[in-house]
Amino acid sequence: MLHAEVLALQETLGISYKDASHCLYLAELEKLKVANEKYKAFKNLGNRLGEFVHDINEDFIEVPDNDPDADTTAENHTVTEDTADK
């Protein structure tokens, strides 16, 4: 398959087999560079979103130090019909 691509490029551009191979190699190398940059960008975005969600989560479950009776379990923070109107 790769050989067919090289031959097609060679015939289209009228260049040597070596030059056509080199052109295809450079094109594939550029694709890999772009894919690597995308990977790094999305990995960075994922890390930042994870930190953001973690920070928000900490803000919502933060308990003041002076309230030893405070309970941070999820079952005590659910909204029910009688507490929703308050």
Sine and cosine of phi, psi and omega as CSV:
sin_phi,cos_phi,sin_psi,cos_psi,sin_omega,cos_omega
0.00,0.00,-0.72,0.69,0.03,-1.00
-0.90,0.44,-0.62,0.78,0.03,-1.00
-0.87,0.49,-0.65,0.76,0.02,-1.00
-0.90,0.43,-0.63,0.78,0.03,-1.00
-0.91,0.42,-0.67,0.74,0.02,-1.00
-0.89,0.45,-0.70,0.71,0.01,-1.00
-0.90,0.44,-0.65,0.76,0.01,-1.00
-0.90,0.43,-0.68,0.73,0.02,-1.00
-0.92,0.40,-0.64,0.77,0.02,-1.00
-0.87,0.49,-0.70,0.72,-0.03,-1.00
-0.95,0.32,-0.65,0.76,-0.03,-1.00
-0.91,0.42,-0.71,0.70,-0.07,-1.00
-1.00,-0.06,-0.20,0.98,-0.01,-1.00
0.93,0.38,0.64,0.77,-0.01,-1.00
-0.90,-0.44,0.13,-0.99,-0.02,-1.00
-0.95,0.30,0.29,-0.96,0.02,-1.00
-0.87,0.49,-0.66,0.75,-0.01,-1.00
-0.88,0.48,-0.72,0.70,-0.01,-1.00
-0.92,0.39,-0.62,0.78,0.03,-1.00
-0.91,0.41,-0.66,0.75,0.05,-1.00
-0.88,0.47,-0.68,0.73,0.00,-1.00
-0.90,0.43,-0.66,0.75,0.03,-1.00
-0.88,0.47,-0.71,0.71,0.02,-1.00
-0.91,0.42,-0.62,0.78,0.04,-1.00
-0.88,0.48,-0.73,0.68,-0.01,-1.00
-0.90,0.43,-0.59,0.81,0.03,-1.00
-0.91,0.42,-0.69,0.73,0.02,-1.00
-0.92,0.39,-0.60,0.80,0.04,-1.00
-0.89,0.46,-0.66,0.75,0.04,-1.00
-0.90,0.43,-0.64,0.77,0.05,-1.00
-0.87,0.49,-0.67,0.74,0.01,-1.00
-0.91,0.41,-0.64,0.77,0.03,-1.00
-0.89,0.46,-0.70,0.72,0.01,-1.00
-0.90,0.43,-0.69,0.73,0.01,-1.00
-0.89,0.45,-0.63,0.78,0.02,-1.00
-0.91,0.41,-0.67,0.74,0.03,-1.00
-0.90,0.43,-0.64,0.77,0.06,-1.00
-0.89,0.46,-0.69,0.72,0.01,-1.00
-0.86,0.52,-0.73,0.68,0.00,-1.00
-0.89,0.45,-0.65,0.76,-0.02,-1.00
-0.91,0.42,-0.71,0.70,-0.01,-1.00
-0.94,0.33,-0.55,0.84,0.07,-1.00
-0.90,0.43,-0.69,0.72,0.04,-1.00
-0.89,0.45,-0.69,0.72,0.03,-1.00
-0.88,0.48,-0.69,0.72,0.03,-1.00
-0.88,0.48,-0.67,0.74,0.03,-1.00
-0.90,0.44,-0.70,0.72,0.00,-1.00
-0.91,0.43,-0.67,0.75,0.04,-1.00
-0.90,0.43,-0.64,0.77,0.04,-1.00
-0.88,0.48,-0.70,0.72,0.04,-1.00
-0.90,0.43,-0.65,0.76,0.00,-1.00
-0.88,0.47,-0.73,0.68,0.01,-1.00
-0.90,0.44,-0.64,0.76,0.03,-1.00
-0.88,0.47,-0.71,0.71,0.01,-1.00
-0.90,0.44,-0.67,0.74,0.03,-1.00
-0.90,0.44,-0.68,0.73,0.01,-1.00
-0.87,0.49,-0.67,0.74,0.03,-1.00
-0.89,0.46,-0.62,0.79,0.00,-1.00
-0.90,0.43,-0.58,0.81,-0.05,-1.00
-0.98,0.18,-0.44,0.90,-0.03,-1.00
-0.96,-0.29,0.17,0.99,0.02,-1.00
-0.93,0.38,0.76,-0.65,-0.01,-1.00
-0.93,-0.38,0.75,-0.66,0.05,-1.00
-0.86,0.50,0.59,-0.81,-0.04,-1.00
-0.91,0.42,-0.45,0.89,-0.08,-1.00
-1.00,0.06,0.10,1.00,-0.02,-1.00
-0.88,-0.48,0.99,0.11,-0.06,-1.00
-0.94,0.34,-0.31,0.95,-0.02,-1.00
-1.00,0.04,-0.09,1.00,-0.05,-1.00
-0.92,0.39,0.69,-0.72,0.00,-1.00
-0.91,-0.42,0.80,-0.61,-0.08,-1.00
-0.97,-0.24,0.24,0.97,0.00,-1.00
-0.95,0.30,0.47,-0.88,-0.07,-1.00
-0.91,0.42,-0.52,0.85,-0.05,-1.00
-0.92,0.39,-0.42,0.91,0.01,-1.00
-1.00,0.02,-0.02,1.00,-0.01,-1.00
-0.89,-0.45,0.27,0.96,0.01,-1.00
-0.99,0.13,0.56,-0.83,0.01,-1.00
-1.00,0.00,0.81,-0.59,0.05,-1.00
-0.92,-0.38,0.11,-0.99,-0.05,-1.00
-0.88,0.47,-0.64,0.76,-0.05,-1.00
-0.97,0.24,-0.37,0.93,0.03,-1.00
-0.99,-0.15,-0.18,0.98,-0.05,-1.00
-0.95,0.31,-0.49,0.87,-0.05,-1.00
-0.99,0.13,-0.23,0.97,-0.07,-1.00
-0.98,0.18,0.00,0.00,0.00,0.00
